[in-house]
Amino acid sequence: MKRELDLSTWNRKQHFEFFCQFEEPFFGTTIQFDCTKAHAKAKELGVSFFIYYLHKTLVAVNNLENFRYRIEDGKVFIHDKINVSSTILRDDKTFGFSEVVYHEDLSVFIENYNTEAARVKNLTGLITKEYSENLVHFSAVPWINFTSISHSRSFTIPDSCPKFSFGKMTEENGKKFMSMSVHVHHGLVDGYHLGLYFEEFDRLMNE
């Protein structure tokens, strides 16, 4: 479900209109975070660390209203739930786009992910279905310990979905670290909201 945001009463109306004029309205940053506790927790639970931090990413997204905004035909809608389109790597090293339905319960989300991953792996090509608007785009680059990242984008295709990328896990002095990049539409999200996201993600990863 979704509802339209009343732009006339929105305190960010001018910000929205300003940045929507840009050819490239997205901005982003990369941080390195301590994933020692989260990695140990995933191992304790016997679950994939990738799915574990993917789930925490989505929990944080769904907990923050600005990350549930999407632009459709010049209007802003607030979605009740945000799912994820994650790249799924196949045995032949091609990948396809998925759509994994979010659920706050980790065990249910794992089932949703495994079902969708199996579907995409048994297909060929990049586009495997018609995708919803209530998504974030997600990718992992576990071969590279990056400090910044950019994304391929077509400026002619309307897009307001946040984009998350995770890098290679490294270890230093007994602690594990990963890089995370987040790109967001500046008409919907400011640096303040991005800071809130990183705080919420850190809280969830260290529960």
N, C-alpha and C positions, 0 to 999 in steps of 0.2 A: 504494500500500500504506500501511497505517497500523497502529499498535500502541497498546494502551491504556496509559496512564500509571498506575503504582501510586500512588494518592493516599496510602496509608498510610505510604509512605516518602518522600513528596515534601516538601521543606523549605518549600514554599509552600502546604501544605494548608490552614492556617488562613486565609491570605490569600485563597485561592480561595473557600473557603466564605463568608468575610465579604463579599467583593464580589459574589458571585453572588446575594446577597439584595437587592441594590440594584435599583430600577426602572431606573436608568441606570448600568450598570457601566462604560461607556466613558469614557475620558479622552483628551485629545489636546493637541497643541501645533503651532504653526506656526513654521518657521524660514525664513530666507532664505539661500540657498547660492550660492556662486560657481560658475557653470556654464561659464565661459569656455573652459577646457581641453576639457571634454566636448563642447561645441558645435563646437569646431574639429575634434575627433576624428571626430565624426559626419559633418561636412562632408568631411573627408579620406577617409572610408570610402564616401562617397556614399550614406548612409542617412538616413532620417528622424530628426531629433533627438528627436521625440516617441517613436518606437519605441526609440530608443537609451536614453533615460532610463527608459522603461517597463521595458526589459530589465534595466537596472542596479538598479532598484527590486526586481525579482523575484530577481535574483541575491543581493542583500543579505538579502531575506526567507528564501530557501532556505538561506542560510549560518548563520542564527540559529534555534536550536531553539524558543525561546519563540514565535516568529512562525509556527511550524508546528503549534502547539497549536490544537485545536478542541474545543469542548464539544458533546457529543452525549448527550442523555438523562441529564444530570448527570454524565457521565463525561468525562475528558479523553483525547483521542487525539493521538498524534504522527504527523503525515503525513510520508511520505518526500519528497513533492514538492508544492509549492504552485503552482497556476496563477493566472491573473488574469481577473477579470470587469471588463472595461473598457467604459465607455460609448462607443458608436460613433455618430458624428453622420452623419445622412443628408442628402441634398440638400435635402429639405424642412424641414430644421432640427429634425426630431424625432430622438430617439436610441433605440437599443436596447441591451440588455445582451448582452455577448458572454462567451465563455469561451475564452481563448487558452491553449493548452498550453505550459507552460514548457519551455525547453531551454537548457542553459548555453551552447551555441554560438549566437552572435548571428545568424548567417546562417540557421540552422534556425528560430530563433524568429521572424525576420522573415517567413519563409515561412508559419509557423503563424498569425501575426498577419494577414497579407494575405489568407489563405484565409478566416479567420473574419470579418474585416471585410467582405469581399465577401458572405459569407453573410448577415450582419446587415443590410447596406445593401439587399439585395434582398428583405427582409421588411418588414412593418409591425408596429407595436406595440412594447411595452417588453420583455416576456418572450418570448424567442425559442427557449427550450429548457428542459430540466430541468438545473439547475445542480448541480455537485458541492459537497461540503463543503470540499474542499481548495483554497480560493480566497482571494484578497484582492480587495477592491473598489477600483476605480481610476477616477479621473476627472480631466480637465484642464479648466481654466477659463482659456483663453489670452487672454480679453478683459479679465481683471480682475487687477490687482496687489494681491491681498488680503493682509491681515496676520493674519486669523483666518477661520475658516469653521466652520459647523455642518452637520449632516447630518439629513435626514429619516429618522426611525426609528419603527417600531412596537414598543412594548414587549411586545406579546403574541406577537411572532414571535421564537423563539430565534435569537440571532445572536452569533457570537464572531469574525467575520472582521475583520481589520484593514482600515482604510479610508485610502486615500492620495489626496490631491488636489494638483494642481500649478497654479500661477497663470501670469500673463503674464510673459514674459521682458523684463527692462529692461536698460538699459546705463548705466553711470556710470564716467567716467574710463577708458574703453576696456575695462572689464570687464563681463561679462554676469551677471545675477543672476535667480534665480527663487525664488518662495515654494513651500514644500512643507508640507502639513499631514498629520499622521498621527494617527489615532484608533485606540485599541486597547482591548480588554477588560481591565480591571484585575485580573480573576481569573486572567489568564494572563500579563500583561505589567506590569512596574513601570517606574518612571522610569529605573532603572538599565538595563533591557533596551532601553528606547527610546533611551537615550543610546548604547548599543552599536550600535543600528541606524543612527543618524545618522553615527556614526564609520565604519561599514562602507560605507554609501552614499557618503560623501565620499571614501573611499579608492578605491572603484570608479570614481567619476566623474572622478577625477584620475589614473587609471592612465596 
